[in-house]
Amino acid sequence: MPFGEVVCGSPGSGKSTYCYGKHQLFTALNRPIAIVNLDPANENIPYPCAIDIASLIKLDDVMNEFGLGPNGGMLYCMEYLEANYDWLDDRLKELDKDDYVLFDLPGQVELSTNHPSVKNIIKKLTKSGVRLAAVHLCDAHYVTDASKFVSVLMLSLRAMLHLELPHVNVLSKIDLIQQYGDLDFNLDFYTEVQDLSYLENLLTQQSPRYAALNMAICSLIEDYGLVGFETLAVEDKESMLHLTHVIDKATGCVFVPPTSVGQPPDTIDASDKPSTQRPNTYSLMTSAAGAIRGPRSDVRDVQERWIDAREEWDAWEKVQWRKEGMQVQEQEARKKNKIRERKSTSAKTETAAT
């Protein structure tokens, strides 16, 4: 369990959905994963939960016992978890040593921006040898409004400074962005956080009274020069794979399947080849540390897929899915025919023997 993620973000940003999608992806890749739910208010957990904070403390019990509201009760739960960190540590030790661990945090943004409990828990985890990355999810529809985009930038910057981890900011639900209107700029303007002075006219139109304050905030964000975004569409396999590569690069994780998994399909077994022809550690590490390449690695491809030519891409994918379905049906039919041929052959043999 040396690697993992701390998944944070505002309510409704898609944290639990992302964890469930990550579990499905890793299961398909034969990569071990364990998900830890640290949200005591999350009663409808969509993913298989290895550790659930509800077995330690529940938000409803805290609110009823101490007369606290939802936010105050959530802060108490996190402080209680920090005070009883041994409970979490003991359960983490029960997990498989190869498990990649996801920590699903509550949606209260103050936990990842200014409250010390989550930060102290993360420090204890890193001291125990776990290499973590913070994955901060932000709803992509905020980029369609200049003022909301600036607020997301401030929130992301504050989380980066507070958690003090390798940090990956993500614009989630990028596949739904068309529903909220047209973008004022290309998508790379928002993901790369380019010259924010271009937002001045838009911000002035929305709130002329605070024009100077808005530009001062933009200047502050640019002075730090830390914030950037990846994109995510959970239901898109290529998008999930690209984000996984980015996070692995941030933590320094290089996944090597155990020998018990066996040879992957459609690959060449090189175990009997000389060392010069076998995959080696040098090529593995250079691939992991090099530039990330793939269908969703370029934000211009993401914009084409989900904004500029979504209908064409959707139609093309439907055709591909139909072809894959037909191939699966044909393979199943061939298997059935082989079984029938074997049965008929064995029946003829028995008849000839009698």
LINZI-V692736 format. One record per run of one state. SS is the DSSP state (helix for helix, strand for strand, loop for the rest). FROM is the first residue (numbers start at 0). LEN is the number of residues. If there is no record, write none. Layout:
ss=(SS;SS)
from=(FROM;FROM)
len=(LEN;LEN)
This chain:
ss=(loop;strand;loop;helix;loop;strand;loop;strand;helix;loop;helix;loop;helix;loop;helix;loop;strand;loop;helix;loop;helix;loop;strand;helix;loop;helix;loop;strand;loop;helix;loop;helix;loop;helix;loop;helix;loop;strand;loop;helix;loop;helix;loop;helix;loop;helix;loop;helix;loop;helix;loop)
from=(0;2;9;14;28;32;37;50;52;55;58;66;69;83;84;93;99;104;109;113;115;127;130;139;144;145;163;165;172;173;180;186;191;195;206;207;224;229;231;236;251;258;261;274;277;280;289;298;308;309;353)
len=(2;7;5;14;4;5;13;2;3;3;8;3;14;1;9;6;5;5;4;2;12;3;9;5;1;18;2;7;1;7;6;5;4;11;1;17;5;2;5;15;7;3;13;3;3;9;9;10;1;44;1)
